[in-house]
C-alpha cells in the first residue's frame, strides 16, 4: 500500500482495547442444524485466533460458498476486522466467517480481539483515496457496536451482546497486536 509503517496505528489511539473470547463447543449429533457461531465479520481491527488442535469448524465465505479453514495445530490465525477494512478503504477485507459444530468431538477456540481506543476516529487513510478510488466508508467513532450500521454490502448477523461470552482484558498484550498490525 506504500504507506508509513505506523499509518493504521495512528488511528489506534493511546489506549487500545484487547479482549479474549473463550468458546467451548460441545458435540452435536446434528451439526448441520446448529451453528457454533452464526455467520459474521469481526468488528475489531485484528483478531488473533487459536483453533482447537484436533477439531475443525471455522469456515470462510467466498463467492457465496463456505470453505473450511484447515487446522494447523498451535498456529495463530490472523483475521482482518471491519475497522482495518475501513482504514484501508476496502483494500483489505474483513471476511465473513462462521463456526460449525462437530458431531463427535468437543472443541475449544480462543479469540483475541484488538481494537482501537474507544472514541478513536476510524476512517480511510487519506493516501488510499483519490479521484479513481473515492472514500468508501464514513468516519466512525468508538468500538464495534458503533460500526454495525455503516459497513456496506454485507449482512452482519451478530451483535455485541451475543458475541462476547467471557471478556478478559489484555492491555499488556497490545505489544503483540502492534507487532502484527504494522
trRosetta pair geometry for C-beta under 8 A, 3 or more apart (Angstrom, degrees):
i j d omega theta_ij theta_ji phi_ij phi_ji
1 88 7.1 -102 -102 -137 151 95
1 91 6.5 122 -99 109 115 161
1 127 7.9 107 157 106 96 112
1 128 6.6 -21 -164 -90 116 110
2 127 7.7 -125 96 149 86 132
3 7 4.2 -59 160 1 124 156
3 8 7.9 81 115 -28 148 80
3 125 6.4 7 -120 149 145 160
3 127 5.9 155 -102 75 94 141
3 128 7.6 -26 -69 -51 128 100
4 7 5.0 126 63 -50 79 92
5 9 8.0 4 128 11 67 125
5 182 5.1 29 178 -165 95 108
6 9 4.4 -68 -161 51 73 119
6 10 5.9 91 138 -42 91 85
6 182 6.8 -20 -85 -115 53 108
7 10 6.2 -43 -161 10 28 114
7 125 5.5 40 161 -126 121 143
7 127 7.5 -68 -143 32 149 126
8 11 6.2 -59 -171 34 46 106
8 12 7.0 62 135 -40 69 100
8 45 7.6 135 165 -165 119 128
8 84 6.7 16 -149 -123 141 84
8 87 5.1 80 -125 151 93 153
8 88 7.8 -11 -91 -59 120 80
8 125 7.1 -72 -78 -60 65 127
8 181 6.3 -132 93 166 125 106
8 182 7.9 -166 52 -97 105 49
9 12 4.8 -37 -156 7 50 128
9 178 6.6 56 -115 -138 127 90
9 181 6.3 118 -75 114 92 128
9 182 6.6 -7 -39 -81 127 89
11 87 5.9 -162 43 -107 156 122
11 116 5.8 -58 131 -104 77 148
11 120 5.9 111 171 160 66 122
11 121 6.7 -100 -141 84 91 64
11 122 5.7 96 172 -109 129 58
11 123 7.4 -160 -117 33 137 63
12 16 5.0 -23 173 -79 100 120
12 45 7.2 -21 -105 -51 92 170
12 116 4.6 -140 -136 -113 41 84
12 117 6.7 88 152 -7 51 84
12 120 6.8 -52 173 -140 12 167
12 178 7.9 127 144 -100 174 88
12 181 7.6 70 -74 144 143 165
13 16 6.0 146 67 -69 91 65
13 116 5.2 104 6 -177 105 87
13 117 2.8 -90 93 18 153 124
13 119 7.6 97 -102 75 152 78
13 120 4.1 -115 -45 -83 120 123
14 117 6.3 26 48 -58 52 154
15 117 4.6 86 68 -113 68 116
15 118 8.0 -36 93 24 104 77
15 171 7.7 -27 -163 -135 76 124
16 114 6.7 13 158 -172 129 80
16 115 6.5 169 -170 86 85 45
16 116 5.8 -71 -118 -134 87 30
16 117 5.5 -83 -84 -53 40 69
16 171 7.7 148 79 -135 69 77
16 174 5.4 131 65 -127 116 121
16 177 7.2 -139 119 88 148 142
17 113 7.9 -8 115 108 91 92
17 114 7.7 153 86 -157 55 38
17 115 4.6 -17 66 66 100 98
17 116 7.5 16 21 90 88 21
17 117 6.7 129 -22 -108 86 36
17 118 6.6 61 -38 -38 134 84
17 143 6.7 -22 45 -97 152 126
17 169 7.9 -76 -156 -132 74 88
17 171 7.7 -48 -126 -92 37 82
18 112 6.2 0 -171 -177 104 97
18 113 6.7 164 -151 81 53 54
18 114 5.4 -10 -102 -102 89 64
18 115 7.5 170 -81 23 41 70
18 169 7.0 100 77 -163 71 53
18 170 4.4 -71 106 72 119 88
18 171 6.2 166 34 -84 101 35
18 173 5.5 -127 113 71 167 103
18 174 6.1 -153 -22 -75 128 69
18 177 6.3 -161 -90 -28 125 146
19 112 7.5 171 87 -151 30 56
19 113 5.4 -11 60 54 78 102
19 164 7.2 -2 129 -129 141 122
19 167 4.9 -25 -165 -154 129 87
19 168 6.3 139 -156 61 68 45
19 169 6.2 -34 -98 -95 77 46
19 170 6.9 157 -100 16 25 89
20 110 6.3 -15 -168 -170 110 92
20 111 6.8 152 -157 81 58 49
20 112 5.3 -26 -98 -98 79 68
20 113 7.6 -179 -87 13 27 76
20 166 7.4 -25 100 104 82 89
20 167 7.3 136 57 -150 55 38
20 168 4.5 -17 43 52 107 103
20 170 6.1 68 -31 -18 104 129
21 110 7.4 160 81 -155 51 45
21 111 4.6 -7 54 58 99 101
21 113 7.1 47 -9 -18 104 110
21 163 7.4 -73 -98 155 153 72
21 164 6.1 -118 -97 -126 111 58
21 165 6.2 94 -153 35 92 85
21 166 6.5 131 -138 59 50 71
21 167 7.5 -13 -83 -89 69 55
22 108 7.0 -10 -173 -169 85 99
22 109 7.8 163 -156 83 42 48
22 110 5.6 -10 -106 -106 70 77
22 165 7.2 -100 64 80 63 114
22 166 5.2 -24 38 60 95 132
22 168 8.0 42 -19 -3 107 122
23 36 7.1 90 159 166 133 109
23 37 7.1 -45 -136 -49 159 118
23 99 7.2 89 125 79 156 173
23 108 7.0 159 84 -154 54 50
23 109 4.7 -9 59 58 105 93
23 110 7.8 -171 22 -78 72 32
23 111 7.3 28 -4 1 111 105
23 165 6.7 118 -94 23 70 140
24 106 6.9 -3 -175 -178 85 113
24 107 7.7 169 -153 88 45 45
24 108 5.4 -14 -103 -103 68 81
25 28 7.9 -63 173 -18 92 106
25 36 4.7 -25 -107 -125 131 121
25 55 7.8 -148 75 116 119 138
25 57 6.6 124 55 -126 170 174
25 99 7.0 -138 -70 145 145 124
25 101 5.4 -163 180 -115 120 81
25 102 7.1 100 120 16 122 86
25 106 6.2 166 89 -159 60 63
25 107 4.8 -1 55 56 109 86
25 108 7.5 -166 20 -75 74 34
25 109 7.4 32 -9 -1 111 103
26 101 7.7 -4 76 -146 49 123
26 106 5.3 -27 -124 -108 41 101
27 101 7.3 124 -153 170 29 107
27 102 6.0 -59 -119 92 71 81
27 103 6.3 37 -170 158 93 24
27 104 5.6 -50 -133 154 130 8
27 105 5.9 113 -84 36 105 8
27 106 5.7 -78 -34 -60 75 64
28 31 4.7 118 82 -84 111 69
28 33 7.9 -144 154 59 127 86
28 34 5.2 -118 -168 56 160 135
28 101 4.1 41 20 127 127 147
28 102 7.3 122 31 70 79 35
28 103 6.2 -71 79 -107 57 48
29 103 5.9 58 -135 -153 29 89
30 33 4.6 12 128 18 110 119
30 34 6.9 98 93 -1 78 99
30 103 7.5 62 -57 -111 16 101
31 34 6.2 -83 -144 54 40 87
31 100 5.9 81 165 167 113 95
31 101 4.2 -150 -129 81 100 88
31 102 6.3 0 -85 -111 150 5
31 103 5.1 -106 -17 -62 114 76
32 100 8.0 9 -96 -158 43 124
34 101 5.6 3 92 11 103 137
35 38 4.9 93 104 -82 159 53
35 39 7.7 -98 -134 -23 151 61
35 98 5.9 -70 -151 -176 118 121
35 99 7.0 101 176 74 79 62
35 100 6.5 -67 -133 -103 58 58
35 101 7.5 157 -170 -15 15 92
36 57 5.8 36 4 167 153 134
36 98 7.5 133 55 162 82 78
36 99 3.6 -71 80 111 120 101
36 100 5.8 173 2 -124 102 4
36 101 5.0 145 -60 -60 93 72
37 40 6.9 -74 150 21 103 116
37 98 5.8 -168 88 -157 75 61
37 99 4.2 57 25 29 95 103
37 158 7.5 0 -179 -84 96 131
38 98 6.2 -60 165 -124 20 109
38 157 4.8 -95 130 106 128 132
38 158 6.2 166 69 -68 105 84
39 61 6.5 43 -142 -35 122 137
39 96 5.5 26 -179 173 100 106
39 97 7.1 -179 -139 95 64 16
39 98 4.5 -51 -81 -62 58 115
39 155 7.7 49 105 92 117 99
39 157 5.8 74 74 21 73 131
40 96 6.7 -173 103 -145 11 73
40 97 7.2 -38 65 61 57 59
40 98 7.2 106 15 -87 68 70
40 156 6.1 54 -138 -153 78 70
40 157 5.6 -113 -78 52 85 79
40 158 4.0 6 -102 -4 149 117
40 163 7.4 -151 138 -99 171 116
41 81 7.3 135 155 -148 85 55
41 82 5.8 106 121 -62 113 96
41 94 4.3 89 178 130 124 106
41 95 6.4 174 -118 90 96 26
41 96 5.1 -61 -60 -87 90 57
41 97 7.3 96 -99 14 52 74
41 151 7.5 -143 69 150 136 164
41 154 6.3 23 -8 137 136 148
41 156 6.5 -78 34 -105 88 92
42 47 4.7 -105 -139 -34 173 134
42 79 5.9 98 10 116 142 123
42 81 4.1 -78 101 -114 101 94
42 82 6.6 -153 96 -9 51 83
42 94 6.3 -134 53 -164 71 112
42 113 6.7 -161 -169 -120 121 105
42 144 8.0 -78 170 -111 56 131
43 81 6.2 12 107 -177 13 116
43 82 5.0 -23 -128 29 44 128
43 83 7.1 62 167 -30 53 92
43 115 7.6 11 116 -101 80 127
43 143 7.1 76 132 161 120 72
43 144 2.8 87 120 -130 144 108
43 145 7.6 75 166 -36 166 34
43 147 5.2 158 -147 56 104 134
43 148 7.4 -37 -99 -62 130 70
43 160 7.7 -49 33 -85 156 86
43 163 7.9 102 14 101 115 176
44 47 5.3 118 59 -63 135 82
44 81 3.9 -137 78 -89 61 169
44 82 7.5 106 46 31 29 79
44 83 6.5 -71 150 14 28 116
44 113 3.9 -153 -73 -166 148 93
44 114 5.8 98 173 57 123 44
44 115 4.7 -104 -137 -68 75 90
44 144 6.6 -32 -58 -68 50 117
45 81 5.1 117 128 54 2 120
45 83 4.2 -60 -88 76 68 123
45 84 5.1 95 -166 -43 69 91
45 87 7.7 26 -135 -2 100 135
45 114 5.4 -66 60 103 99 84
45 115 5.5 149 -5 -113 90 42
45 116 6.1 95 -48 -28 130 78
45 181 7.0 17 130 -118 126 124
46 78 6.3 -24 -168 -163 108 94
46 79 7.0 141 -165 73 57 53
46 80 6.7 -37 -108 -114 68 39
46 81 5.9 -128 -64 1 19 104
46 84 6.5 59 -62 -34 73 138
46 113 8.0 160 88 -156 46 44
46 114 4.6 -3 61 54 88 117
46 177 6.2 160 67 -153 126 97
46 180 6.4 167 153 107 162 118
46 181 5.9 -137 -16 -90 147 91
47 78 7.4 145 78 -159 54 45
47 79 4.1 -15 60 60 103 108
47 81 5.8 109 -23 -62 91 107
47 111 5.7 -14 -172 -169 110 104
47 112 6.9 152 -160 77 55 51
47 113 5.4 -18 -106 -103 82 64
47 114 7.3 -165 -80 18 32 77
48 76 5.5 -14 -169 -173 96 116
48 77 7.4 143 -162 73 45 49
48 78 6.1 -18 -103 -101 66 67
48 79 7.8 -162 -71 21 23 79
48 111 7.2 149 77 -160 49 52
48 112 4.2 -8 57 57 101 106
48 114 7.1 57 -11 -19 98 110
48 176 7.6 -15 -46 131 166 119
48 177 7.3 -123 -26 -96 126 82
48 180 7.1 117 -81 40 116 174
49 58 7.4 94 150 -93 153 155
49 76 7.0 137 66 -164 44 61
49 77 4.3 -29 65 65 102 101
49 78 7.7 -174 20 -76 81 20
49 79 6.2 44 -12 -12 118 116
49 109 6.8 -11 -166 -177 96 105
49 110 7.4 156 -155 86 49 53
49 111 5.0 -12 -104 -107 78 79
49 112 7.7 -153 -68 25 37 67
50 74 7.9 -7 -149 -139 101 31
50 76 6.1 -38 -80 -106 76 68
50 77 7.6 173 -77 18 27 83
50 109 7.0 167 84 -160 60 57
50 110 4.5 4 52 58 108 99
50 111 7.8 -155 26 -72 65 39
51 56 7.3 7 177 -119 136 54
51 57 7.9 173 -151 42 107 85
51 58 6.2 -92 -105 -8 124 129
51 69 7.5 -162 -76 105 152 118
51 71 6.0 -140 114 -127 137 76
51 72 7.5 90 47 45 125 64
51 75 7.8 1 32 66 100 81
51 77 6.5 47 -24 -5 104 128
51 109 5.8 -16 -124 -118 47 96
52 55 4.5 -10 102 53 142 83
52 56 7.6 -142 65 -70 101 23
52 57 7.4 48 27 13 119 113
52 71 7.4 -48 85 -128 68 121
52 107 3.8 -96 -34 -156 161 99
52 108 5.6 117 -90 51 99 52
52 109 6.0 -69 -31 -70 82 72
53 71 7.0 107 -167 178 30 118
53 73 3.9 52 -148 -127 96 94
53 74 6.4 25 -103 -37 114 66
54 71 7.2 51 -146 -177 7 160
54 73 7.7 33 -57 -92 52 108
54 105 6.9 -85 111 150 114 159
54 107 7.6 -150 71 -107 78 94
55 71 7.7 142 77 -92 14 144
55 102 5.1 -82 -162 -32 120 156
55 105 4.8 -152 -87 99 132 123
55 106 7.3 -169 5 101 166 27
55 107 3.8 -127 81 -81 129 117
56 68 6.1 42 156 -171 143 113
56 69 7.1 179 -155 73 107 67
56 70 7.4 -63 -107 -147 132 26
56 71 4.9 -115 -76 -49 91 106
56 102 7.7 117 63 -77 56 114
57 99 4.9 38 134 -166 108 78
57 100 5.0 -152 -158 62 78 60
57 101 6.6 27 -131 -90 127 17
57 102 6.3 -90 -76 -42 110 89
57 107 6.0 -175 -7 57 139 161
57 109 7.6 -113 66 -49 123 135
58 68 7.5 103 83 -161 57 56
58 69 4.2 -29 97 39 106 126
58 77 7.7 157 103 74 172 172
58 97 6.3 2 -171 177 87 125
58 98 7.8 163 -149 86 47 38
58 99 5.8 -27 -91 -102 57 75
58 109 7.7 127 -58 -118 107 148
59 66 4.5 18 166 -175 133 105
59 67 6.3 154 -159 72 78 35
59 68 5.6 -43 -101 -96 83 45
59 69 6.6 -156 -93 -8 26 84
59 97 6.3 165 87 -158 48 75
59 98 5.4 -13 60 60 98 82
59 99 7.5 163 17 -97 78 25
59 100 6.1 35 -8 -8 122 110
60 66 7.3 146 72 -153 33 58
60 67 5.2 -26 62 62 85 94
60 69 6.0 86 -18 -60 101 100
60 95 5.2 -11 -150 157 106 139
60 96 7.5 118 -162 81 58 54
60 97 4.9 -33 -101 -100 59 96
61 64 7.2 6 -174 -111 99 19
61 65 7.3 150 -151 72 60 30
61 66 5.8 -34 -94 -94 66 64
61 67 7.8 162 -93 16 18 79
61 95 7.0 166 50 178 71 88
61 96 4.2 -23 42 86 125 105
61 97 6.7 -153 2 -83 80 40
61 98 7.6 60 -38 -4 102 96
62 65 6.3 -34 73 62 65 80
62 67 5.9 -5 24 -1 110 124
62 95 7.6 -29 -69 -143 85 115
66 98 7.4 -43 -128 40 125 113
69 77 7.1 45 169 -127 142 155
69 97 7.8 13 -31 -143 130 128
72 75 3.7 -9 111 22 113 141
72 77 7.6 131 45 -65 114 95
78 180 6.2 -165 -111 -180 137 131
79 94 7.8 66 157 -147 89 67
79 95 6.8 -102 -155 42 98 101
79 97 7.4 -81 -136 6 141 149
80 84 4.9 -107 -163 77 91 134
80 85 6.5 109 144 -54 112 81
80 92 5.0 -140 -151 156 157 111
80 93 6.5 104 84 83 135 37
80 94 5.4 -122 112 -92 85 57
80 95 7.2 90 56 -4 90 81
81 84 5.7 97 58 14 64 97
81 85 7.2 -113 114 -6 38 94
81 94 5.3 28 -175 -120 23 118
81 113 7.5 80 -78 -149 152 88
81 114 8.0 -174 4 64 138 71
81 115 7.6 -69 92 -91 161 80
82 85 5.3 -54 -150 33 36 117
82 86 6.5 37 153 -20 68 100
82 94 4.6 -26 -73 -37 49 172
82 144 7.3 105 48 -124 130 81
82 147 5.3 123 118 154 142 149
82 151 5.7 -72 -146 -83 121 141
83 86 5.7 -48 -152 33 35 112
83 87 6.4 34 150 -17 65 105
83 115 6.5 120 -4 -136 157 77
83 116 6.3 -165 -179 0 153 106
83 122 5.3 -81 -147 -146 93 146
83 147 7.0 -99 -71 -88 77 152
84 87 5.4 -50 -141 40 38 112
84 88 5.9 27 160 -10 70 110
84 92 5.4 -45 135 94 104 133
84 94 7.0 136 60 -69 87 96
85 88 6.2 -63 -142 46 24 101
85 90 6.2 33 -178 -99 82 42
85 92 5.9 -126 -96 92 54 75
85 93 5.9 44 -110 -134 112 30
85 94 4.3 -80 -34 -16 133 100
85 137 7.7 124 119 -58 81 150
85 151 7.4 51 92 -129 136 113
86 89 7.6 22 178 -76 32 35
86 122 5.4 61 98 148 141 105
86 123 6.7 -78 153 -127 106 17
86 124 6.4 -115 165 -63 60 64
86 137 4.5 -135 -136 121 83 167
86 140 6.9 -66 -149 23 165 113
86 147 7.7 -118 -38 -134 141 118
86 151 7.8 -95 -66 -96 100 87
87 122 6.5 -77 -62 -164 87 83
87 123 7.3 69 -103 82 55 28
87 124 6.5 139 -157 -117 21 36
87 125 5.8 45 177 -31 74 91
88 91 4.3 -109 158 49 108 91
88 92 4.1 78 41 21 169 94
88 124 7.3 -53 83 -132 14 79
88 125 7.1 6 -100 13 32 108
88 128 6.2 -141 -168 -161 43 170
89 124 3.7 60 -75 -138 92 127
89 125 6.9 -104 -20 40 103 69
89 128 4.3 178 18 122 129 118
89 129 5.6 -180 -104 -66 157 86
89 133 6.7 95 134 148 137 114
89 135 6.5 -99 -124 -131 114 50
89 136 5.4 118 -168 23 74 103
89 137 6.8 -149 -120 14 54 102
90 93 7.2 24 -165 -84 58 73
90 124 8.0 -23 -2 -104 75 121
90 136 4.8 3 -21 57 129 158
90 137 7.3 162 -42 -29 91 106
91 128 6.4 -107 -13 -157 129 131
94 151 7.8 -59 53 -143 135 144
96 154 6.2 -165 -61 -162 120 122
99 109 6.9 -127 -121 12 147 161
102 105 4.9 -22 110 56 144 75
102 106 7.6 -153 58 -79 115 13
102 107 6.3 98 5 -20 125 116
112 170 6.7 -52 -140 53 113 150
112 173 6.9 -80 -161 119 144 150
112 177 7.6 -137 132 -75 120 108
114 174 7.5 127 -136 -124 106 61
114 177 3.8 155 -116 -141 148 143
114 180 8.0 154 7 67 164 119
114 181 7.1 -130 122 -64 149 122
115 143 5.5 50 155 -128 151 93
115 144 6.9 -87 -111 -36 147 90
116 120 4.0 -93 144 55 124 152
116 122 6.2 171 34 -75 150 106
116 143 7.8 -166 67 -93 71 64
117 120 4.6 107 64 -43 80 112
118 142 5.5 12 -158 -136 68 67
118 143 5.5 -36 -105 -31 80 102
119 141 5.6 -1 -149 178 40 104
119 142 5.7 27 -66 -80 35 65
120 141 6.9 171 75 -146 31 64
120 142 7.5 161 39 -56 59 18
121 139 5.9 -10 -169 -172 95 113
121 140 7.8 149 -155 78 48 36
121 141 5.9 -28 -96 -95 54 81
122 139 7.0 153 76 -158 48 59
122 140 5.0 -22 62 66 102 85
122 141 7.1 170 15 -89 83 27
122 147 7.8 -26 75 -90 148 111
123 135 7.8 -14 -179 -152 97 124
123 137 7.0 -177 -145 97 54 101
123 138 7.7 -73 -115 142 89 32
123 139 4.0 -21 -83 -105 117 84
123 140 7.4 159 -71 20 67 58
124 128 5.7 -120 176 78 100 110
124 129 5.4 89 120 -45 133 118
124 135 5.2 -173 41 -135 140 84
124 136 6.8 103 -62 38 144 74
124 137 5.7 136 -40 47 101 100
125 128 4.7 72 72 8 91 110
125 129 7.7 172 87 -7 49 88
126 129 6.1 -71 -153 39 39 102
128 133 7.0 -72 160 110 62 132
129 133 6.0 -128 -131 104 44 84
129 134 6.2 30 -159 -163 99 27
129 135 4.7 7 -125 -68 148 71
130 133 5.7 49 45 46 76 78
130 134 7.7 -93 78 -79 29 41
131 134 7.3 5 -146 -69 23 80
133 136 8.0 -46 174 -35 80 103
136 152 7.1 -101 167 17 97 139
137 140 7.8 -59 159 -12 107 104
137 150 6.6 81 -160 147 87 112
137 151 7.6 -8 -120 -107 111 55
137 152 7.6 -135 -94 -6 75 104
138 150 5.2 -106 46 -152 111 131
140 146 5.6 153 178 127 113 110
140 147 5.8 95 143 -96 167 71
140 150 5.7 -160 -70 33 127 159
141 146 6.3 -68 78 147 56 164
142 145 7.2 -53 131 61 125 83
142 146 4.1 91 75 2 121 148
143 146 6.4 108 64 16 42 99
143 147 7.7 -85 137 -11 36 104
144 147 5.4 -63 -151 28 41 114
144 148 7.5 60 160 -44 69 82
144 160 5.9 143 94 -89 113 103
144 163 7.9 -74 122 65 155 157
145 148 6.7 -26 -165 -10 36 111
145 159 7.9 45 -117 -169 84 71
145 160 4.6 -34 -78 -33 99 141
147 150 6.1 -85 -158 44 52 101
147 151 6.2 42 162 -33 91 106
148 151 7.3 -67 -156 17 22 103
148 156 5.7 -143 -141 85 82 151
148 159 7.6 8 -91 -114 151 67
151 154 6.1 -39 130 50 111 106
151 156 6.8 84 62 -40 127 128
158 162 5.4 -140 -157 82 78 118
158 163 4.8 76 167 -69 128 107
159 162 4.9 83 56 12 79 105
159 163 6.7 -159 85 -14 35 96
160 163 5.7 -64 -140 36 28 112
160 164 6.4 -3 175 1 66 113
161 164 7.2 -72 -141 42 21 90
164 167 5.2 17 -180 -63 122 103
170 173 4.1 -1 150 18 111 121
170 174 7.9 165 120 -39 74 62
171 174 5.8 -10 -176 -27 52 111
172 175 7.5 -22 166 7 52 102
173 176 4.9 -31 -177 26 79 118
173 177 6.5 78 130 -17 81 96
174 177 5.5 -57 -150 42 41 110
174 178 5.9 45 151 -25 72 106
175 178 5.6 -53 -145 36 29 114
175 179 6.4 32 155 -21 63 103
176 179 5.9 -55 -151 33 29 110
176 180 6.6 19 154 -11 64 109
177 180 5.8 -62 -150 42 33 106
177 181 5.8 34 154 -28 69 114
178 181 5.5 -56 -138 34 29 114
178 182 6.5 26 165 -22 64 105
179 182 6.6 -56 -149 28 25 105
